[in-house]
Amino acid sequence: MPLPLYQLRLALLPQALARRYMASSEPISPSNTRVGWIGTGVMGLSMCSHLIRAGYKLTVFNRTPSKAQPLLDMGAHQAHNPHSLASNSDVVFSIVGYPSDVRNVLLDPNSGALAGLRPGGILVDMTTSEPSLAVEIAAAASSKSCFSIDAPVSGGDRGAKNGTLAIFTGGEESVVKRLQPLLSVMGKVNYMGGSGKGQFAKLANQITIASTMVGLVEGMVYAHKAGLDVGLYLEAISSGAAGSKSLDLYGQRILKRDLGPGFYVNHFVKDLGICLKECENMGISLPGLALAQQLYVSLRAHGEGNLGTQALILVLERLNNVSLAPPPPASS
């Protein structure tokens, strides 16, 4: 496939001129931008589908090819590896599990996306990962006259489905602005600063969520032991100072025993572990974070790592020998 004219020019320009050229090039649109997407799990599947509905041509890759089938049914094409995906894309998104996965799909010299990306291409990593890795990816991309943005998200599976995610971006602000037509179909874009700052913002977000979830499930257990109708209790506090997005998203799910993943316990343990590592680097102590991480690690130890984060209720039930689960229906 011949290179588009603007990419031929980019390949011949020094890096600084390539950046200036990109800043002045035509806005991203379905007619001029090919998109690649790596990772079509709980979050990625919905996020990618918004881009297809917006008219963008998508090439997708997932380690388990069957998980991409709904997107193929919508018209996406499937790549055999991140390298081949990137060679047919102008912008490559990734949302995978762990920092090691990010490094593999983006930086592997043989099969990684950066190795296949042409000058002027953009990597957008939406995985919650290490800030230092985001800086490393940005440097590697720059050495190839490409660009990299870290853009982790918050909002869970519902936010992904509804296109209402909070997107925390780090990197060159001009590149983030250029990506606005793509990112805005998935949620609200928040520019946080240079490379790695999107990851730092997401980690702070996870710290806030972790302590909020502990408070939510502790309040529910307390209300149950006090003899309150827990459903009525949640409704009563939802409009007061104790109201929160976690309550809105997970309160009723917990009562209905819907513990399926909007966000996996295993991935939350990973996120909180990164948070603790960064706290150590900063020389700060966050006891609420440390407690929450221990509670979530106990879920994983019980083989419950593939449940959603609202499964934290199970830990508090075990500690207090109670159960908020509704009783089974009476036999006729």
Secondary structure by P-SEA (a helix, b strand, c coil): ccccaaaaaaaaccaaaaaaaaaaccccccccbbbbbccccccaaaaaaaaaaabbbbbbbbcccccaaaaaaabbbbbccaaaaaaaccbbbbbbccaaaaaaacccccccccccccccbbbbbcccccaaaaaaaaaaaaaacbbbbbbbbcccaaaaaacccbbbbbccaaaaaaaaaaaaaacbbbbccccaaaaaaaaaaaaaaaaaaaaaaaaaaaaaaaccaaaaaaaaacccccccccccccaaaaaaccccccccaaaaaaaaaaaaaaaaaaccccaaaaaaaaaaaaaaaacccccccccaaaaaaaaacccccccccccc
